[in-house]
Amino acid sequence: MSDTGADDIRWMRHALRIARKGGAAEGGAPIGCVIVRGGVVLGEGYNEVDRRRDPTAHSEIVAMRRAGQHLNTGEFRGATLYSTLQPCGMCSMASIWAKISRIVYGAGRGDVHEMYFEDRHMNTIDFIRDAYRDDLSLCGGVLAAECAALYVPRGADIPLDLQFNR
Ligand SMILES: [Zn+2]
């Protein structure tokens, strides 16, 4: 884990604003992501799975697609990805392939309901820890409580047919 700086707090607040926008949008969900390099936003977005009818339209993927269009490349070396929720396996893998240099998330797997994650036991953020790249760092728990407040809490009684991962 890396140290949390003032910039991390600032950009996580930005991601929180995007997440809240997503929560209020038709077909959106309150998970926000912003990709930043040198103090400049390369791409940002919220979860648009329902709106786009696209299971890959997680906030991180939406932000990466926008960054790719903006920069005209699929590689974002030197960039930091901020997400209000720990990235899932798909988004962790995509971040590795995108050559993102740093991943910072707010609420972690232990802070929210299990339905936000695809694997019962494997913590897919470990894909990042185990990546071949040695220029990739990870920092979790930035504004964790504020981020977690956007999600169904751990242990909440949600009927199985309403759980996203079933
Ligand atoms: Zn994801």
Backbone and ligand atoms as CSV (ligand in chain L), in Angstrom:
chain,resi,resn,atom,element,x,y,z
A,1,MET,N,N,0.836,-1.193,0.000
A,1,MET,CA,C,0.000,0.000,0.000
A,1,MET,C,C,0.883,1.260,0.000
A,2,SER,N,N,0.439,2.294,-0.676
A,2,SER,CA,C,1.217,3.531,-0.745
A,2,SER,C,C,0.658,4.535,0.253
A,3,ASP,N,N,1.404,5.569,0.467
A,3,ASP,CA,C,0.936,6.629,1.356
A,3,ASP,C,C,-0.188,7.414,0.682
A,4,THR,N,N,-1.082,7.904,1.509
A,4,THR,CA,C,-2.179,8.714,1.005
A,4,THR,C,C,-1.809,10.186,1.125
A,5,GLY,N,N,-1.878,10.903,0.022
A,5,GLY,CA,C,-1.549,12.323,0.041
A,5,GLY,C,C,-2.789,13.170,-0.133
A,6,ALA,N,N,-2.578,14.474,-0.063
A,6,ALA,CA,C,-3.688,15.415,-0.229
A,6,ALA,C,C,-4.331,15.265,-1.606
A,7,ASP,N,N,-3.492,14.972,-2.612
A,7,ASP,CA,C,-4.026,14.778,-3.967
A,7,ASP,C,C,-4.986,13.589,-4.010
A,8,ASP,N,N,-4.639,12.540,-3.263
A,8,ASP,CA,C,-5.497,11.358,-3.261
A,8,ASP,C,C,-6.872,11.691,-2.680
A,9,ILE,N,N,-6.879,12.464,-1.619
A,9,ILE,CA,C,-8.151,12.854,-1.000
A,9,ILE,C,C,-8.956,13.697,-1.998
A,10,ARG,N,N,-8.269,14.629,-2.627
A,10,ARG,CA,C,-8.930,15.528,-3.577
A,10,ARG,C,C,-9.549,14.732,-4.739
A,11,TRP,N,N,-8.783,13.803,-5.297
A,11,TRP,CA,C,-9.303,13.063,-6.454
A,11,TRP,C,C,-10.349,12.025,-6.050
A,12,MET,N,N,-10.227,11.509,-4.828
A,12,MET,CA,C,-11.279,10.586,-4.377
A,12,MET,C,C,-12.578,11.350,-4.157
A,13,ARG,N,N,-12.499,12.582,-3.699
A,13,ARG,CA,C,-13.716,13.402,-3.577
A,13,ARG,C,C,-14.332,13.626,-4.969
A,14,HIS,N,N,-13.484,13.822,-5.947
A,14,HIS,CA,C,-13.945,13.966,-7.336
A,14,HIS,C,C,-14.664,12.677,-7.775
A,15,ALA,N,N,-14.044,11.536,-7.480
A,15,ALA,CA,C,-14.662,10.245,-7.846
A,15,ALA,C,C,-15.997,10.062,-7.118
A,16,LEU,N,N,-16.065,10.523,-5.880
A,16,LEU,CA,C,-17.320,10.441,-5.118
A,16,LEU,C,C,-18.416,11.280,-5.784
A,17,ARG,N,N,-18.053,12.453,-6.271
A,17,ARG,CA,C,-19.045,13.301,-6.964
A,17,ARG,C,C,-19.567,12.589,-8.215
A,18,ILE,N,N,-18.657,11.950,-8.944
A,18,ILE,CA,C,-19.062,11.211,-10.149
A,18,ILE,C,C,-19.978,10.044,-9.767
A,19,ALA,N,N,-19.608,9.355,-8.679
A,19,ALA,CA,C,-20.410,8.213,-8.219
A,19,ALA,C,C,-21.833,8.663,-7.867
A,20,ARG,N,N,-21.930,9.802,-7.174
A,20,ARG,CA,C,-23.269,10.297,-6.785
A,20,ARG,C,C,-24.073,10.681,-8.022
A,21,LYS,N,N,-23.400,11.233,-9.004
A,21,LYS,CA,C,-24.053,11.558,-10.277
A,21,LYS,C,C,-24.579,10.269,-10.922
A,22,GLY,N,N,-23.756,9.230,-10.868
A,22,GLY,CA,C,-24.159,7.937,-11.433
A,22,GLY,C,C,-25.359,7.349,-10.717
A,23,GLY,N,N,-25.370,7.517,-9.396
A,23,GLY,CA,C,-26.480,6.987,-8.613
A,23,GLY,C,C,-27.793,7.671,-8.935
A,24,ALA,N,N,-27.698,8.943,-9.370
A,24,ALA,CA,C,-28.900,9.723,-9.667
A,24,ALA,C,C,-29.310,9.593,-11.139
A,25,ALA,N,N,-28.424,9.058,-11.964
A,25,ALA,CA,C,-28.688,9.008,-13.409
A,25,ALA,C,C,-29.517,7.778,-13.772
A,26,GLU,N,N,-30.355,7.934,-14.772
A,26,GLU,CA,C,-31.141,6.818,-15.308
A,26,GLU,C,C,-30.182,5.753,-15.847
A,27,GLY,N,N,-30.289,4.524,-15.331
A,27,GLY,CA,C,-29.417,3.437,-15.808
A,27,GLY,C,C,-27.997,3.519,-15.288
A,28,GLY,N,N,-27.733,4.440,-14.378
A,28,GLY,CA,C,-26.401,4.548,-13.792
A,28,GLY,C,C,-26.365,3.895,-12.423
A,29,ALA,N,N,-25.172,3.710,-11.887
A,29,ALA,CA,C,-25.013,3.179,-10.535
A,29,ALA,C,C,-23.906,3.976,-9.842
A,30,PRO,N,N,-23.972,4.045,-8.508
A,30,PRO,CA,C,-23.081,4.955,-7.770
A,30,PRO,C,C,-21.670,4.431,-7.547
A,31,ILE,N,N,-21.013,4.090,-8.607
A,31,ILE,CA,C,-19.595,3.742,-8.523
A,31,ILE,C,C,-18.894,4.710,-9.473
A,32,GLY,N,N,-17.915,5.468,-8.949
A,32,GLY,CA,C,-17.275,6.509,-9.737
A,32,GLY,C,C,-15.790,6.255,-9.899
A,33,CYS,N,N,-15.267,6.676,-11.059
A,33,CYS,CA,C,-13.845,6.495,-11.344
A,33,CYS,C,C,-13.303,7.714,-12.087
A,34,VAL,N,N,-12.086,8.102,-11.728
A,34,VAL,CA,C,-11.406,9.145,-12.491
A,34,VAL,C,C,-9.949,8.724,-12.677
A,35,ILE,N,N,-9.441,8.921,-13.876
A,35,ILE,CA,C,-8.045,8.604,-14.199
A,35,ILE,C,C,-7.314,9.931,-14.405
A,36,VAL,N,N,-6.222,10.100,-13.655
A,36,VAL,CA,C,-5.542,11.394,-13.581
A,36,VAL,C,C,-4.053,11.215,-13.873
A,37,ARG,N,N,-3.472,12.179,-14.580
A,37,ARG,CA,C,-2.017,12.193,-14.751
A,37,ARG,C,C,-1.541,13.634,-14.726
A,38,GLY,N,N,-0.569,13.904,-13.872
A,38,GLY,CA,C,-0.039,15.266,-13.780
A,38,GLY,C,C,-1.105,16.291,-13.449
A,39,GLY,N,N,-2.058,15.911,-12.623
A,39,GLY,CA,C,-3.104,16.845,-12.210
A,39,GLY,C,C,-4.181,17.069,-13.262
A,40,VAL,N,N,-4.138,16.299,-14.350
A,40,VAL,CA,C,-5.101,16.466,-15.440
A,40,VAL,C,C,-5.977,15.210,-15.538
A,41,VAL,N,N,-7.285,15.398,-15.678
A,41,VAL,CA,C,-8.203,14.270,-15.852
A,41,VAL,C,C,-8.069,13.725,-17.267
A,42,LEU,N,N,-7.743,12.427,-17.371
A,42,LEU,CA,C,-7.660,11.794,-18.698
A,42,LEU,C,C,-9.007,11.196,-19.087
A,43,GLY,N,N,-9.736,10.721,-18.081
A,43,GLY,CA,C,-11.048,10.128,-18.342
A,43,GLY,C,C,-11.748,9.900,-17.024
A,44,GLU,N,N,-13.076,9.896,-17.056
A,44,GLU,CA,C,-13.837,9.650,-15.835
A,44,GLU,C,C,-15.175,9.051,-16.222
A,45,GLY,N,N,-15.830,8.446,-15.229
A,45,GLY,CA,C,-17.136,7.870,-15.529
A,45,GLY,C,C,-17.728,7.163,-14.336
A,46,TYR,N,N,-18.987,6.796,-14.493
A,46,TYR,CA,C,-19.667,5.983,-13.468
A,46,TYR,C,C,-20.183,4.722,-14.138
A,47,ASN,N,N,-20.649,3.807,-13.310
A,47,ASN,CA,C,-21.127,2.529,-13.809
A,47,ASN,C,C,-22.352,2.740,-14.712
A,48,GLU,N,N,-22.258,2.260,-15.955
A,48,GLU,CA,C,-23.334,2.445,-16.931
A,48,GLU,C,C,-23.810,1.113,-17.501
A,49,VAL,N,N,-23.667,0.049,-16.708
A,49,VAL,CA,C,-24.047,-1.286,-17.190
A,49,VAL,C,C,-25.507,-1.316,-17.641
A,50,ASP,N,N,-26.406,-0.805,-16.812
A,50,ASP,CA,C,-27.830,-0.856,-17.158
A,50,ASP,C,C,-28.151,0.077,-18.320
A,51,ARG,N,N,-27.578,1.264,-18.302
A,51,ARG,CA,C,-27.859,2.231,-19.363
A,51,ARG,C,C,-27.397,1.725,-20.731
A,52,ARG,N,N,-26.206,1.158,-20.766
A,52,ARG,CA,C,-25.643,0.706,-22.043
A,52,ARG,C,C,-25.992,-0.739,-22.383
A,53,ARG,N,N,-26.624,-1.417,-21.422
A,53,ARG,CA,C,-26.843,-2.865,-21.576
A,53,ARG,C,C,-25.526,-3.538,-21.939
A,54,ASP,N,N,-24.513,-3.191,-21.155
A,54,ASP,CA,C,-23.152,-3.659,-21.419
A,54,ASP,C,C,-22.523,-4.082,-20.090
A,55,PRO,N,N,-22.336,-5.402,-19.909
A,55,PRO,CA,C,-21.811,-5.875,-18.630
A,55,PRO,C,C,-20.395,-5.402,-18.335
A,56,THR,N,N,-19.711,-4.881,-19.343
A,56,THR,CA,C,-18.344,-4.388,-19.105
A,56,THR,C,C,-18.310,-2.888,-18.789
A,57,ALA,N,N,-19.452,-2.245,-18.743
A,57,ALA,CA,C,-19.455,-0.780,-18.557
A,57,ALA,C,C,-19.334,-0.393,-17.074
A,58,HIS,N,N,-18.383,-1.008,-16.393
A,58,HIS,CA,C,-18.045,-0.574,-15.030
A,58,HIS,C,C,-17.401,0.809,-15.120
A,59,SER,N,N,-17.425,1.538,-14.006
A,59,SER,CA,C,-16.916,2.917,-14.026
A,59,SER,C,C,-15.465,2.981,-14.520
A,60,GLU,N,N,-14.648,2.008,-14.111
A,60,GLU,CA,C,-13.230,2.022,-14.499
A,60,GLU,C,C,-13.072,1.833,-16.004
A,61,ILE,N,N,-13.888,0.928,-16.570
A,61,ILE,CA,C,-13.804,0.654,-18.010
A,61,ILE,C,C,-14.305,1.875,-18.799
A,62,VAL,N,N,-15.401,2.466,-18.312
A,62,VAL,CA,C,-15.933,3.674,-18.968
A,62,VAL,C,C,-14.851,4.760,-18.972
A,63,ALA,N,N,-14.183,4.941,-17.825
A,63,ALA,CA,C,-13.136,5.975,-17.713
A,63,ALA,C,C,-11.944,5.636,-18.615
A,64,MET,N,N,-11.563,4.363,-18.685
A,64,MET,CA,C,-10.434,3.968,-19.550
A,64,MET,C,C,-10.770,4.196,-21.027
A,65,ARG,N,N,-11.996,3.876,-21.412
A,65,ARG,CA,C,-12.389,4.099,-22.822
A,65,ARG,C,C,-12.311,5.581,-23.169
A,66,ARG,N,N,-12.763,6.410,-22.236
A,66,ARG,CA,C,-12.713,7.864,-22.492
A,66,ARG,C,C,-11.271,8.352,-22.542
A,67,ALA,N,N,-10.429,7.828,-21.635
A,67,ALA,CA,C,-9.018,8.223,-21.633
A,67,ALA,C,C,-8.357,7.799,-22.952
A,68,GLY,N,N,-8.711,6.602,-23.434
A,68,GLY,CA,C,-8.154,6.112,-24.694
A,68,GLY,C,C,-8.527,6.996,-25.871
A,69,GLN,N,N,-9.796,7.419,-25.876
A,69,GLN,CA,C,-10.246,8.306,-26.964
A,69,GLN,C,C,-9.552,9.657,-26.865
A,70,HIS,N,N,-9.431,10.137,-25.646
A,70,HIS,CA,C,-8.838,11.452,-25.395
A,70,HIS,C,C,-7.370,11.471,-25.804
A,71,LEU,N,N,-6.646,10.402,-25.463
A,71,LEU,CA,C,-5.188,10.356,-25.687
A,71,LEU,C,C,-4.806,9.653,-26.981
A,72,ASN,N,N,-5.789,8.984,-27.585
A,72,ASN,CA,C,-5.538,8.220,-28.800
A,72,ASN,C,C,-4.510,7.105,-28.574
A,73,THR,N,N,-4.597,6.480,-27.401
A,73,THR,CA,C,-3.749,5.327,-27.086
A,73,THR,C,C,-4.452,4.484,-26.033
A,74,GLY,N,N,-4.083,3.214,-25.955
A,74,GLY,CA,C,-4.652,2.327,-24.948
A,74,GLY,C,C,-3.732,2.133,-23.752
A,75,GLU,N,N,-2.673,2.922,-23.677
A,75,GLU,CA,C,-1.729,2.806,-22.560
A,75,GLU,C,C,-1.629,4.129,-21.812
A,76,PHE,N,N,-1.749,4.015,-20.479
A,76,PHE,CA,C,-1.789,5.224,-19.650
A,76,PHE,C,C,-0.692,5.197,-18.590
A,77,ARG,N,N,0.535,4.999,-19.023
A,77,ARG,CA,C,1.649,4.970,-18.063
A,77,ARG,C,C,1.739,6.298,-17.327
A,78,GLY,N,N,2.025,6.204,-16.019
A,78,GLY,CA,C,2.145,7.405,-15.204
A,78,GLY,C,C,0.819,7.894,-14.655
A,79,ALA,N,N,-0.273,7.242,-15.045
A,79,ALA,CA,C,-1.594,7.697,-14.597
A,79,ALA,C,C,-2.017,6.975,-13.315
A,80,THR,N,N,-2.847,7.663,-12.536
A,80,THR,CA,C,-3.452,7.067,-11.344
A,80,THR,C,C,-4.940,6.905,-11.580
A,81,LEU,N,N,-5.447,5.732,-11.263
A,81,LEU,CA,C,-6.880,5.455,-11.369
A,81,LEU,C,C,-7.483,5.494,-9.963
A,82,TYR,N,N,-8.487,6.347,-9.784
A,82,TYR,CA,C,-9.210,6.440,-8.521
A,82,TYR,C,C,-10.585,5.824,-8.709
A,83,SER,N,N,-10.954,4.929,-7.796
A,83,SER,CA,C,-12.285,4.335,-7.851
A,83,SER,C,C,-12.888,4.331,-6.453
A,84,THR,N,N,-14.188,4.624,-6.377
A,84,THR,CA,C,-14.832,4.687,-5.062
A,84,THR,C,C,-14.971,3.304,-4.434
A,85,LEU,N,N,-14.900,2.260,-5.265
A,85,LEU,CA,C,-15.025,0.891,-4.768
A,85,LEU,C,C,-13.859,0.065,-5.317
A,86,GLN,N,N,-13.374,-0.833,-4.514
A,86,GLN,CA,C,-12.277,-1.700,-4.946
A,86,GLN,C,C,-12.585,-2.284,-6.324
A,87,PRO,N,N,-11.677,-2.157,-7.280
A,87,PRO,CA,C,-11.934,-2.676,-8.625
A,87,PRO,C,C,-12.165,-4.190,-8.616
A,88,CYS,N,N,-13.092,-4.638,-9.444
A,88,CYS,CA,C,-13.368,-6.069,-9.578
A,88,CYS,C,C,-12.244,-6.720,-10.384
A,89,GLY,N,N,-12.359,-8.011,-10.605
A,89,GLY,CA,C,-11.338,-8.734,-11.362
A,89,GLY,C,C,-11.165,-8.197,-12.778
A,90,MET,N,N,-12.290,-7.936,-13.447
A,90,MET,CA,C,-12.228,-7.412,-14.820
A,90,MET,C,C,-11.480,-6.071,-14.861
A,91,CYS,N,N,-11.824,-5.186,-13.955
A,91,CYS,CA,C,-11.231,-3.840,-13.968
A,91,CYS,C,C,-9.784,-3.872,-13.476
A,92,SER,N,N,-9.471,-4.791,-12.567
A,92,SER,CA,C,-8.075,-4.960,-12.134
A,92,SER,C,C,-7.220,-5.386,-13.311
A,93,MET,N,N,-7.693,-6.387,-14.041
A,93,MET,CA,C,-6.960,-6.877,-15.212
A,93,MET,C,C,-6.821,-5.781,-16.268
A,94,ALA,N,N,-7.921,-5.077,-16.532
A,94,ALA,CA,C,-7.889,-4.016,-17.548
A,94,ALA,C,C,-6.892,-2.931,-17.158
A,95,SER,N,N,-6.814,-2.629,-15.856
A,95,SER,CA,C,-5.862,-1.609,-15.390
A,95,SER,C,C,-4.427,-2.041,-15.642
A,96,ILE,N,N,-4.171,-3.327,-15.453
A,96,ILE,CA,C,-2.818,-3.851,-15.718
A,96,ILE,C,C,-2.499,-3.702,-17.205
A,97,TRP,N,N,-3.426,-4.140,-18.053
A,97,TRP,CA,C,-3.191,-4.049,-19.503
A,97,TRP,C,C,-3.102,-2.598,-19.969
A,98,ALA,N,N,-3.791,-1.702,-19.264
A,98,ALA,CA,C,-3.780,-0.280,-19.644
A,98,ALA,C,C,-2.495,0.414,-19.202
A,99,LYS,N,N,-1.649,-0.316,-18.454
A,99,LYS,CA,C,-0.366,0.230,-17.982
A,99,LYS,C,C,-0.557,1.410,-17.031
A,100,ILE,N,N,-1.701,1.401,-16.352
A,100,ILE,CA,C,-1.914,2.407,-15.303
A,100,ILE,C,C,-0.860,2.196,-14.226
A,101,SER,N,N,-0.361,3.278,-13.632
A,101,SER,CA,C,0.766,3.162,-12.705
A,101,SER,C,C,0.355,3.038,-11.244
A,102,ARG,N,N,-0.829,3.535,-10.945
A,102,ARG,CA,C,-1.232,3.519,-9.541
A,102,ARG,C,C,-2.738,3.359,-9.462
A,103,ILE,N,N,-3.190,2.522,-8.565
A,103,ILE,CA,C,-4.618,2.314,-8.370
A,103,ILE,C,C,-4.960,2.670,-6.937
A,104,VAL,N,N,-5.926,3.565,-6.777
A,104,VAL,CA,C,-6.347,4.031,-5.456
A,104,VAL,C,C,-7.850,3.797,-5.358
A,105,TYR,N,N,-8.276,3.112,-4.313
A,105,TYR,CA,C,-9.714,2.903,-4.172
A,105,TYR,C,C,-10.188,3.304,-2.780
A,106,GLY,N,N,-11.483,3.512,-2.677
A,106,GLY,CA,C,-12.085,3.941,-1.423
A,106,GLY,C,C,-12.537,2.746,-0.604
A,107,ALA,N,N,-13.807,2.356,-0.761
A,107,ALA,CA,C,-14.324,1.217,-0.015
A,107,ALA,C,C,-13.704,-0.072,-0.529
A,108,GLY,N,N,-13.356,-0.942,0.374
A,108,GLY,CA,C,-12.766,-2.227,0.001
A,108,GLY,C,C,-13.768,-3.351,0.152
A,109,ARG,N,N,-13.327,-4.507,-0.241
A,109,ARG,CA,C,-14.157,-5.702,-0.211
A,109,ARG,C,C,-14.781,-5.943,1.165
A,110,GLY,N,N,-14.040,-5.652,2.207
A,110,GLY,CA,C,-14.542,-5.894,3.562
A,110,GLY,C,C,-15.514,-4.836,4.063
A,111,ASP,N,N,-15.661,-3.742,3.312
A,111,ASP,CA,C,-16.489,-2.613,3.763
A,111,ASP,C,C,-17.918,-2.660,3.243
A,112,VAL,N,N,-18.175,-3.523,2.266
A,112,VAL,CA,C,-19.478,-3.514,1.583
A,112,VAL,C,C,-20.024,-4.937,1.450
A,113,HIS,N,N,-21.246,-5.021,0.947
A,113,HIS,CA,C,-21.864,-6.338,0.756
A,113,HIS,C,C,-21.077,-7.184,-0.241
A,114,GLU,N,N,-21.066,-8.485,-0.027
A,114,GLU,CA,C,-20.299,-9.397,-0.895
A,114,GLU,C,C,-20.807,-9.412,-2.339
A,115,MET,N,N,-22.032,-8.927,-2.548
A,115,MET,CA,C,-22.610,-9.015,-3.902
A,115,MET,C,C,-21.884,-8.121,-4.920
A,116,TYR,N,N,-21.026,-7.225,-4.436
A,116,TYR,CA,C,-20.282,-6.366,-5.363
A,116,TYR,C,C,-19.064,-7.068,-5.961
A,117,PHE,N,N,-18.778,-8.266,-5.489
A,117,PHE,CA,C,-17.563,-8.959,-5.943
A,117,PHE,C,C,-17.897,-10.328,-6.491
A,118,GLU,N,N,-17.115,-10.755,-7.472
A,118,GLU,CA,C,-17.468,-11.933,-8.237
A,118,GLU,C,C,-16.964,-13.233,-7.643
A,119,ASP,N,N,-15.936,-13.159,-6.825
A,119,ASP,CA,C,-15.338,-14.387,-6.307
A,119,ASP,C,C,-15.613,-14.562,-4.819
A,120,ARG,N,N,-15.917,-15.793,-4.442
A,120,ARG,CA,C,-16.242,-16.079,-3.039
A,120,ARG,C,C,-15.045,-15.860,-2.117
A,121,HIS,N,N,-13.917,-16.374,-2.534
A,121,HIS,CA,C,-12.756,-16.365,-1.629
A,121,HIS,C,C,-11.572,-15.590,-2.183
A,122,MET,N,N,-11.403,-15.643,-3.506
A,122,MET,CA,C,-10.253,-14.976,-4.102
A,122,MET,C,C,-10.494,-13.457,-4.093
A,123,ASN,N,N,-9.526,-12.705,-3.622
A,123,ASN,CA,C,-9.622,-11.251,-3.681
A,123,ASN,C,C,-8.920,-10.838,-4.972
A,124,THR,N,N,-9.735,-10.451,-5.972
A,124,THR,CA,C,-9.153,-10.255,-7.308
A,124,THR,C,C,-8.258,-9.019,-7.407
A,125,ILE,N,N,-8.212,-8.206,-6.343
A,125,ILE,CA,C,-7.241,-7.105,-6.331
A,125,ILE,C,C,-5.821,-7.693,-6.287
A,126,ASP,N,N,-5.729,-8.961,-5.879
A,126,ASP,CA,C,-4.417,-9.630,-5.855
A,126,ASP,C,C,-3.838,-9.790,-7.260
A,127,PHE,N,N,-4.683,-9.710,-8.287
A,127,PHE,CA,C,-4.153,-9.708,-9.660
A,127,PHE,C,C,-3.147,-8.568,-9.810
A,128,ILE,N,N,-3.463,-7.443,-9.180
A,128,ILE,CA,C,-2.588,-6.271,-9.284
A,128,ILE,C,C,-1.302,-6.506,-8.506
A,129,ARG,N,N,-1.436,-7.072,-7.313
A,129,ARG,CA,C,-0.236,-7.346,-6.510
A,129,ARG,C,C,0.673,-8.357,-7.186
A,130,ASP,N,N,0.089,-9.218,-8.014
A,130,ASP,CA,C,0.866,-10.298,-8.617
A,130,ASP,C,C,1.263,-9.986,-10.068
A,131,ALA,N,N,0.978,-8.781,-10.531
A,131,ALA,CA,C,1.270,-8.435,-11.925
A,131,ALA,C,C,2.778,-8.440,-12.177
A,132,TYR,N,N,3.158,-8.751,-13.403
A,132,TYR,CA,C,4.573,-8.727,-13.780
A,132,TYR,C,C,5.166,-7.335,-13.615
A,133,ARG,N,N,4.319,-6.333,-13.792
A,133,ARG,CA,C,4.825,-4.962,-13.770
A,133,ARG,C,C,5.304,-4.575,-12.372
A,134,ASP,N,N,6.476,-3.948,-12.315
A,134,ASP,CA,C,6.972,-3.508,-11.012
A,134,ASP,C,C,6.803,-1.999,-10.849
A,135,ASP,N,N,6.076,-1.385,-11.778
A,135,ASP,CA,C,5.839,0.062,-11.696
A,135,ASP,C,C,4.374,0.344,-11.387
A,136,LEU,N,N,3.714,-0.622,-10.756
A,136,LEU,CA,C,2.286,-0.493,-10.476
A,136,LEU,C,C,2.087,-0.562,-8.962
A,137,SER,N,N,1.473,0.462,-8.399
A,137,SER,CA,C,1.252,0.427,-6.955
A,137,SER,C,C,-0.226,0.564,-6.622
A,138,LEU,N,N,-0.542,0.240,-5.400
A,138,LEU,CA,C,-1.927,0.079,-4.987
A,138,LEU,C,C,-2.126,0.736,-3.629
A,139,CYS,N,N,-3.252,1.404,-3.475
A,139,CYS,CA,C,-3.557,2.048,-2.195
A,139,CYS,C,C,-5.068,1.957,-1.973
A,140,GLY,N,N,-5.488,1.281,-0.937
A,140,GLY,CA,C,-6.923,1.131,-0.665
A,140,GLY,C,C,-7.335,1.890,0.579
A,141,GLY,N,N,-8.620,2.146,0.698
A,141,GLY,CA,C,-9.156,2.713,1.933
A,141,GLY,C,C,-9.150,4.225,2.016
A,142,VAL,N,N,-8.969,4.920,0.872
A,142,VAL,CA,C,-8.999,6.392,0.877
A,142,VAL,C,C,-10.461,6.859,0.963
A,143,LEU,N,N,-10.788,7.614,2.002
A,143,LEU,CA,C,-12.169,8.047,2.261
A,143,LEU,C,C,-13.121,6.844,2.257
A,144,ALA,N,N,-12.653,5.755,2.856
A,144,ALA,CA,C,-13.391,4.479,2.799
A,144,ALA,C,C,-14.813,4.602,3.342
A,145,ALA,N,N,-14.976,5.282,4.463
A,145,ALA,CA,C,-16.307,5.355,5.061
A,145,ALA,C,C,-17.275,6.145,4.177
A,146,GLU,N,N,-16.772,7.260,3.622
A,146,GLU,CA,C,-17.607,8.070,2.730
A,146,GLU,C,C,-18.003,7.271,1.494
A,147,CYS,N,N,-17.037,6.531,0.956
A,147,CYS,CA,C,-17.313,5.705,-0.225
A,147,CYS,C,C,-18.284,4.581,0.125
A,148,ALA,N,N,-18.019,3.884,1.229
A,148,ALA,CA,C,-18.854,2.731,1.611
A,148,ALA,C,C,-20.301,3.142,1.836
A,149,ALA,N,N,-20.516,4.411,2.243
A,149,ALA,CA,C,-21.879,4.893,2.493
A,149,ALA,C,C,-22.740,4.875,1.223
A,150,LEU,N,N,-22.100,4.775,0.058
A,150,LEU,CA,C,-22.844,4.721,-1.211
A,150,LEU,C,C,-23.383,3.313,-1.502
A,151,TYR,N,N,-22.904,2.331,-0.741
A,151,TYR,CA,C,-23.196,0.936,-1.086
A,151,TYR,C,C,-23.960,0.218,0.022
A,152,VAL,N,N,-24.530,-0.913,-0.365
A,152,VAL,CA,C,-25.210,-1.773,0.602
A,152,VAL,C,C,-24.149,-2.308,1.572
A,153,PRO,N,N,-24.421,-2.181,2.871
A,153,PRO,CA,C,-23.379,-2.596,3.831
A,153,PRO,C,C,-23.180,-4.100,3.899
A,154,ARG,N,N,-22.021,-4.449,4.350
A,154,ARG,CA,C,-21.652,-5.836,4.600
A,154,ARG,C,C,-22.669,-6.438,5.569
A,155,GLY,N,N,-23.117,-7.640,5.244
A,155,GLY,CA,C,-24.011,-8.347,6.148
A,155,GLY,C,C,-25.490,-7.998,5.984
A,156,ALA,N,N,-25.800,-7.019,5.107
A,156,ALA,CA,C,-27.209,-6.660,4.893
A,156,ALA,C,C,-27.949,-7.848,4.292
A,157,ASP,N,N,-29.219,-7.984,4.671
A,157,ASP,CA,C,-30.009,-9.127,4.223
A,157,ASP,C,C,-30.652,-8.801,2.873
A,158,ILE,N,N,-29.999,-9.208,1.803
A,158,ILE,CA,C,-30.498,-8.938,0.451
A,158,ILE,C,C,-30.937,-10.268,-0.165
A,159,PRO,N,N,-32.183,-10.343,-0.695
A,159,PRO,CA,C,-32.612,-11.602,-1.325
A,159,PRO,C,C,-31.629,-12.015,-2.435
A,160,LEU,N,N,-31.392,-13.310,-2.538
A,160,LEU,CA,C,-30.405,-13.815,-3.503
A,160,LEU,C,C,-30.666,-13.318,-4.915
A,161,ASP,N,N,-31.962,-13.260,-5.317
A,161,ASP,CA,C,-32.238,-12.871,-6.706
A,161,ASP,C,C,-31.987,-11.385,-6.961
A,162,LEU,N,N,-31.700,-10.623,-5.921
A,162,LEU,CA,C,-31.370,-9.218,-6.108
A,162,LEU,C,C,-29.859,-8.966,-5.969
A,163,GLN,N,N,-29.111,-10.003,-5.715
A,163,GLN,CA,C,-27.664,-9.827,-5.560
A,163,GLN,C,C,-27.009,-9.829,-6.941
A,164,PHE,N,N,-26.192,-8.819,-7.195
A,164,PHE,CA,C,-25.625,-8.590,-8.532
A,164,PHE,C,C,-24.769,-9.752,-9.028
A,165,ASN,N,N,-24.156,-10.480,-8.126
A,165,ASN,CA,C,-23.146,-11.466,-8.533
A,165,ASN,C,C,-23.703,-12.883,-8.653
A,166,ARG,N,N,-25.029,-13.033,-8.618
A,166,ARG,CA,C,-25.612,-14.387,-8.664
A,166,ARG,C,C,-26.345,-14.605,-9.980
L,1,ZN,ZN,ZN,-15.186,-3.679,-12.450
